[in-house]
Amino acid sequence: MKKFYEELSDNKYTSKLSVAIVYALMSSIAINFFYQPGNIYSSGITGLAQILTSLFLKKLSMNIPVSVTLYLLNIPLFLMAWKTIGKRFTIFTILTVTLGSLAVQIMPETVLTTDPIICGIFGGGCMGFGVGFALKNGLSSGGLDIISLTIRKKTGRTIGSISIYFNAFIVFISGLLFGWQYMFYSALSIFVSGKVTDAVYTKQKKMQVMIVTKHPEKVICGIQERMRRGITIIHEAEGAYNHDKQTVLFTVVTRFELPMLEAAMKHTDPHAFVSISDNVKILGRFYEETI
């Protein structure tokens, strides 16, 4: 906990606060501009909050704001995250969810269009960008993110695809309670949201890198100064054209780390041959930063 409070005084806290504000704005736009006017149900806890809010209004005539229901549903997950994931993770998650709920409450519901297809696509895009941007910068938006992150560490599946599986229940319930047409529109929105999350959250995309260089020590030092990655060395590789001796280096990085790798290569050996294979599957240990 002492380490967390020390971080509050540096730029990391300011950066995370900025990211939380961006998430809050994107999620509130998705809900108040697209989901609510188009009767579209979001993914995860947000979708469950929408369903409960609609049920309270329809069955009990209780007009409970979505923002309040959303925050109350996240409280048990805060407690679970505190015990199983970590205190710093939980505190930043509470910050993000609190700002998100406040933004949903403050921002007025605005009807840009009631077309459910447009609302589903653009609402899903806004929500997916907000969630992916938060995850990319080390924040969780609460709800199913906590469960999805745990499953991803064990299985290697992407956050977006995990969310799609979980949200099949939300889609079915929305169709059962409010009309089957809303099931299909909500499914479209959840699919778009998952794909946009995957596109933005580049830390989960792994890339295999092969480097052919005459200066292996400089390259290794340059890479490991910028990122925590293991490197496999193959000595005495021979070029077929000039038959000169070179060294081949193999490593795996994330797409998020690619600019750091490019900077390392320009600094240490700009004439090296670098081959990058996209979206490789990893078996075994692969270091990933915790949120």
PyMOL commands that set and color helices and strands:
alter all, ss='L'
color gray80, all
select helices_A, chain A and resi 2-7+11-38+44-60+66-84+87-106+116-136+144-155+159-178+180-200+202-204+216-226+255-268
alter helices_A, ss='H'
color red, helices_A
select strands_A, chain A and resi 206-213+232-238+245-254+273-277
alter strands_A, ss='S'
color yellow, strands_A
deselect
rebuild
show_as cartoon
